C-alpha cells in the first residue's frame, strides 16, 4: 500500500521486474502481464519485453484519437479468422 499522494506508477518498473523474475523461479511458463491505463508507460513495456513476458496494457489516450489508432491497426495488424465467420484484427 502506498500513500494516497504517490503516483500509481511510482516503483512499478522495479516491482514488475522483481515479480517476473520470482515467477520465473516457480515456472518456465510464458507470463501475461495485464495493467490498466494508469500504468501505460514505455518503462513497463520495456520490462515486459526484457523479461520475455506477454503484456496487455490499456492505452491511455492522451492526444491521440481512436481513429489514429485504427489507422495504425490497419497498417500494422493482420486479420485473423479463428473460426469461420469470426474475424479479429
Secondary structure, 3 states (H helix, E strand, C coil): CCCCCCCCCCCHHHHHHHHHHHHHHHCCCCCEEEECHHHCCHHHHHHHHHCCCEEEECCCCCCCCHHHHHHHHHHHCCCEEEECCEEEC
